[in-house]
Amino acid sequence: MYIEDLKFSLWADFIERDYLDNEFKELIDKKIINGATSNPAIFKNAILNSPAYKEQLNSLGSISAKEKYEAVAVYDITKAADILRPLYNNKDDGYVSIEVDPSLCDNANATIAEGKRLFKTINRPNVMIKVPATTAGYIAMEELTSVGIPVNATLIFKKEQAIACANAFKRGVYKYDKIVDTVISIFVSRIDRALDKELLSKGIETALSGIYNTASIYATIEQMDVKGCRALFASTGVKNDSLAADYYIENLLAYNSVNTAPVDTIMAFTKNSVRKNALPISKEIIDAHFSKIKEAGIDFEALLDRQVHEGLKTFKEAFKEILESI
């Protein structure tokens, strides 16, 4: 763990073949990261922009585009899992996540089948199957954990989503009768990027909505106390040049949590001496901020609903672009 006293982990939100052979190992050896995450957008950038994949793709013959994608993704995830395995064996996370086809997000049975197939194919205990937090996704989360498969619930923007994920994990773990490691991935900076321009025009402090929304969800997850389940803070890279590169890591330091971030963001944080809790944040402070937003005529709940929809759309489009290109 990056900060042992806080049980706080840093995971790299990046997968690419050359990186796995070099910088990834260095970050682990230096005890900077102890896990990794991927998503269709990350794989799209890697596969389409890195020459490291051309030889494998050219050797795969006449199989379908999705089969080619899976061959490439499974290779990388397996490699990452093997590199991380000593951490997993030492009970220091060591997980890497792979997402099911996002186009299946409204099909519980297909999501379950693909999640089980990917986990069996990779055949590594330190792989988390990443499932979007949709109605069908909650059903899949319960079923996957009920057979001992670790799950990363993703694209959480709303407290109701997090509660549904936690309850699904609780039911699944009850059936399995053993602790299964799970994370609930709360997306942070996308909220500020969508909202801050309007807040600035109305004289409301910016770069806080994502943090306060996340802090509220984190508190709920902790209160639910699902064994093996932690909050994971995602979308923590900074796009606003006025903010410190590690702004969303420093301001979301929390006990029993994970932050997954781009490598540059992680390296910026390693130069920061901050090692104390930023969460919890008092309910009064959070409520006061969102009261200002409501009084300004902004429908924050509708904004969150759009973020869920746009997040799924982005991952679906990235997946489609990968298949079309290979």
C-alpha positions, 0 to 999 in steps of 0.5 A: 500500500502506498500509505500503510497507516491509512490502508490507502492504495494507488493503482495505475489507470493505464495499460500498454505493452511496452509500459508493462515491460518497463515503467510498470515494474519500476513503479511496483518495485519502488512501492508507488503502485500496488494495482492497475486498472484498464477500460476500453478507452485505455485499450483503444489508445494503446492498440491503435497508437502503439506498434507493440500490438501489430505483430500479435494482431497480424498473427491472429488470422481470420478470427472476429474483431472481438476475438482479436481484441480479447486476445490482445487484452487478455495477453496484457491483463495476464502479463500485468496480473503476473507482474502484480502477483507477488503483491497479491500473494502478500495481501497487498492488493496486486489486482488488475481490472479488465472490463466486459464489453460495454455494449452488454451493459443492459444484458445481465446474462451476457455480462455474467457469461462474458465475465466468467469466461474472461476470468476463466481464460485469464486464469489468475486470482488477482484479476477483477472483472469490471462491470458498469453500474447499471440495473443489469450490472447489479445482477451480474455483480451479485452472480460473479461474486457469488462464485468468488470472482473479484469485481470492479463496479465502474461508472459510479456517479450517484449514491444510489448506484453505489448502494446498489453495488454494495448490496449486490456484493453483500448478497454475492458474498453471502452466497459464496460464504467467503470474502471476495475483494471488490471495489466501487469506482466513483468517477470524480473529475468528469463532474467538475469538467461538466459543471465548473464553467457554469459555477464560475459564471454564478460565483460558486467555488469550482473544483469541489463538486466532484470531491464533495459528491465522492466524499458523500458516496465514500461515507455511505460505502464505509457505513455499509461495511461490506466485507472486502469492499472498498471505495475506489476513486477514478477519473482523478486526472486533472484537465484544469491547468489551474489545479495541481496535477495531484489535486484529486489524489491529495483531496481524496486521501481516505482510509480504506480506499483506492485511487486509480490515476494516470501515471503522470498524476501518480508521479506528481503525488509522489513528490507531495508530502501530504499523508493525512486524511482528507476524508471524511468531509462533514455533511454540513459542508457538502450540503452547503455547497450543493444547496448553492448549486440548487439555488443557482438553478442547476439540476445536479441530479440531472447532470449526474444522470448525463454523466452516467449516460455519457460515460457508457457512451464513451466506453461503447464508442471506444470499444466499437472503434477498436473492433472497426480498426482491427 
